Amino acid sequence: MDNRVIAMRAEQPGLHGCPTSEYMGLRLEAIATRLEDRQWSHDAFRQYMPEILACSDDLVGSNRLYWLLGLRKEWRGCGWAMSGRERGLMFCLALRWNDWPLVLAVAEGIEALRPLHPTEGIGYCLALWHMGLTESALVQCRRLNLTHPGFGSAQAMLATINVWNDTLQHHPYTPLLGQPSGPLRLEPLGHHHLTDFAWQYFDPSIAEMCNLPTFENGEHWHRWLQENESYGDEYVFAVLHQYWGFLGSVSLVLHEGVGFVSYWIGVDFQGHGMGTQAVSLLLEMAQSTSDMHTCYAQVLECNRASRRILEKLGFEQLCCRLAPPNEDGLLYRLGAFQRCQQSIQELCWLFECMQSDVKILRHACEQNDMVGVK
């Protein structure tokens, strides 16, 4: 998007700590083959569950949805018949792979048989927090502190979530973040979203299409987020789905009512309207809270999916083009009608405010001065 976010070419790291070597994940693949041979029967899954958990760290992002679908199918079909031990194993698997909605469901199933162990209670609090249910997470943390006084993990988590809750209370969009909006909700992207972000960011095309970094490790990601936070003009959000958790991210740079939006959704969830819904939520919040009257976006010409999202939301493609090295990018605008030259002047001003090196070829629109002409 601009010179503040530099695409880096390094070996794709796997921020969530999962190995990315072509040799890793083979044990899980072998178990999957055995499960498929037995049609994912309950007896087969119960037999292999300890082995799955033992090699759960081998899971790579490209195979995660396959396993989550398998876990969820097993829980829906046979969760009621699982013993307390088996439910505990299912809980550990869901927690290990950050399937927060499943963690919440299995926790309820465990509590039907016995109280949660303190470590399971921590996992339950984590799931609530990562699903954007911060108030509920605080309630559970306080309850855990009361029932297990002196349990250091619960005390530390309560302090951490309290800090996050204070951050939320001072965020300009907080009044609108908790309003019902279908299955999606937005929450400011926080440092606790690292593993969620990484699970969806595994495909290198996301970094390439969105001009985002290829992160070397978790610390690199934390520095990137901290740098974004330091600018003071950019709002970055996690896109959370009530049934799937973290799906991607949307962001908005805003100056004097003029915005610049960017977005991405993990490849497992692309093509289902999630990106359109997420960007729409962000635009509605900005228009309601910040009096945003105009918004711009930049996408690669080959990125037809992102272009369709913008067009569905009423953005019009500008007739100008970008100077090298961004000549493959297209510019879009959402707002009241104005001449192309006015839009170029406004956009140049916005890029300057953003401290961006992106340049516009002014002569590209001389033949037609209408916004939206392609």
Residue pairs with C-beta under 8 A, 6 or more apart in sequence:
1 210
1 211
1 260
1 262
1 298
1 356
1 358
2 351
2 354
2 355
2 356
2 357
2 358
3 355
3 356
3 357
3 358
4 227
4 228
4 231
4 354
4 355
4 356
5 211
5 212
5 213
5 224
6 213
7 207
7 208
7 211
7 212
7 213
7 214
8 213
8 214
8 215
8 216
9 214
10 214
10 216
11 20
12 20
12 202
12 204
12 214
13 20
13 214
13 215
13 216
13 217
14 20
14 60
14 61
14 198
14 202
15 194
15 195
15 197
15 198
15 201
15 215
15 217
15 218
15 221
16 61
16 98
16 194
16 195
16 198
16 199
17 57
17 195
17 218
18 24
18 57
18 58
18 59
18 60
18 61
19 25
19 57
19 58
19 60
20 60
24 58
24 60
25 58
25 59
25 60
25 63
26 58
27 51
27 55
27 58
28 52
28 55
28 56
28 58
28 59
28 63
28 67
29 63
31 48
31 51
31 52
31 55
32 66
32 67
32 70
34 44
34 48
35 44
35 45
35 48
35 70
38 44
40 70
40 73
40 74
42 74
42 77
42 78
42 81
45 70
45 74
45 78
46 82
46 86
49 86
49 89
49 90
49 93
50 89
52 93
53 89
53 92
53 93
53 96
56 93
56 96
56 97
57 96
59 67
59 97
60 202
61 198
61 199
61 200
61 201
61 202
61 203
62 202
62 203
64 97
64 199
64 268
65 268
67 97
68 97
68 99
68 102
71 90
71 93
71 94
71 97
71 99
71 102
72 99
72 102
74 90
75 90
75 102
75 105
75 106
75 109
79 87
79 90
79 105
79 106
79 109
80 109
82 90
82 109
84 110
84 113
84 114
87 106
87 109
87 110
87 113
88 110
88 120
90 102
90 106
91 103
91 106
91 107
91 110
91 120
91 123
94 100
94 102
94 103
94 106
95 103
95 123
95 126
95 127
97 199
98 130
98 195
98 196
98 199
98 245
98 246
99 245
100 126
100 127
100 130
100 131
100 245
101 127
101 131
101 242
101 243
101 244
101 245
103 123
103 124
103 126
103 127
104 124
104 127
104 128
104 131
107 116
107 120
107 123
107 124
107 127
110 116
110 120
116 124
118 144
118 148
118 151
118 153
118 154
119 153
121 140
121 144
121 148
121 154
122 144
122 153
122 154
122 157
124 140
125 137
125 140
125 141
125 144
125 154
125 157
125 161
126 137
126 157
128 134
128 136
128 137
128 140
129 137
129 161
129 164
129 192
130 192
130 193
130 196
130 245
130 246
131 240
131 242
131 245
132 177
132 185
132 187
132 238
132 240
134 161
134 164
134 165
134 168
135 165
137 161
138 158
138 161
138 162
138 165
141 154
141 157
141 158
141 161
142 158
144 151
144 154
145 151
145 154
145 155
145 158
148 154
160 192
164 190
164 192
167 188
167 190
168 174
168 177
168 187
168 188
171 177
171 188
172 235
172 289
172 290
173 186
173 188
173 235
173 285
173 289
175 289
176 284
176 285
176 288
176 289
177 185
177 186
177 187
177 188
177 285
178 185
181 281
182 277
183 241
183 242
183 243
184 239
184 240
184 241
184 242
184 247
184 274
184 277
184 278
184 281
185 240
185 242
185 281
186 237
186 238
186 239
186 240
186 250
186 278
186 281
186 282
186 285
187 237
187 238
187 240
188 235
188 236
188 237
188 238
189 197
189 225
189 236
189 237
189 238
189 249
190 225
190 238
191 222
191 225
191 226
193 238
193 246
194 218
194 221
194 222
196 238
196 245
196 246
197 221
197 238
197 246
197 249
198 215
198 218
198 221
199 246
199 266
200 246
200 247
200 248
200 265
200 266
200 268
200 269
201 207
201 215
201 266
202 266
203 266
203 267
204 214
205 267
206 212
206 264
206 266
206 267
207 213
207 214
209 264
209 299
209 300
209 303
209 306
210 262
210 263
210 264
212 264
213 220
213 224
215 221
215 224
225 236
228 234
228 236
228 251
229 236
233 253
233 254
233 255
233 353
233 354
234 251
234 252
234 253
234 254
235 251
235 252
235 253
235 254
236 249
236 250
236 251
237 249
237 250
237 251
237 282
238 246
238 249
239 246
239 247
239 248
239 249
239 250
239 265
239 274
239 278
240 246
240 247
241 247
241 269
241 274
244 269
247 265
247 266
247 269
247 274
247 278
248 263
248 264
248 265
248 266
248 269
248 274
248 275
248 278
249 263
249 264
250 261
250 262
250 263
250 278
250 279
250 281
250 282
251 261
251 262
251 263
252 259
252 260
252 261
252 282
252 286
252 295
253 259
253 260
253 350
253 354
254 260
254 286
254 290
254 292
255 350
255 353
255 354
257 290
257 291
257 292
257 293
257 294
258 292
258 293
258 294
258 295
258 296
258 346
258 349
258 350
259 286
259 290
259 292
259 294
259 295
259 296
260 295
260 296
260 297
260 298
260 350
260 354
261 279
261 282
261 283
261 295
261 296
261 297
262 297
262 298
263 275
263 278
263 279
263 282
263 306
263 309
264 275
265 274
265 275
265 278
270 305
271 305
275 305
275 306
275 309
276 309
276 312
276 313
279 309
279 310
279 313
280 313
283 292
283 295
283 313
283 334
286 292
286 295
287 293
293 335
293 336
294 333
294 334
294 335
294 336
294 346
295 315
295 333
295 334
295 335
296 331
296 332
296 333
296 334
296 347
296 350
297 310
297 315
297 331
297 332
297 334
298 322
298 326
298 329
298 330
298 331
298 332
298 358
299 306
299 307
299 310
299 329
299 330
299 332
300 306
300 328
300 329
300 330
301 328
301 329
301 330
302 328
307 317
307 330
307 332
310 332
310 334
313 334
314 334
315 332
315 333
315 334
316 332
316 333
316 334
316 371
316 372
317 330
317 331
317 332
317 372
317 374
318 330
318 331
318 332
318 333
318 340
318 343
318 344
318 347
318 365
318 371
318 372
319 340
319 364
319 365
319 368
319 370
319 371
319 372
319 373
319 374
320 331
320 340
320 343
320 344
320 360
320 361
320 362
320 364
320 365
321 327
321 330
321 331
321 360
321 361
321 364
322 329
322 331
322 358
322 359
322 360
322 361
323 358
323 359
323 360
323 361
326 358
326 359
329 358
331 347
331 360
333 343
333 347
333 371
337 371
338 346
338 371
339 369
339 370
339 371
340 365
340 368
340 369
340 370
340 371
340 373
341 365
341 369
343 371
344 360
344 362
344 365
347 360
348 360
351 358
351 360
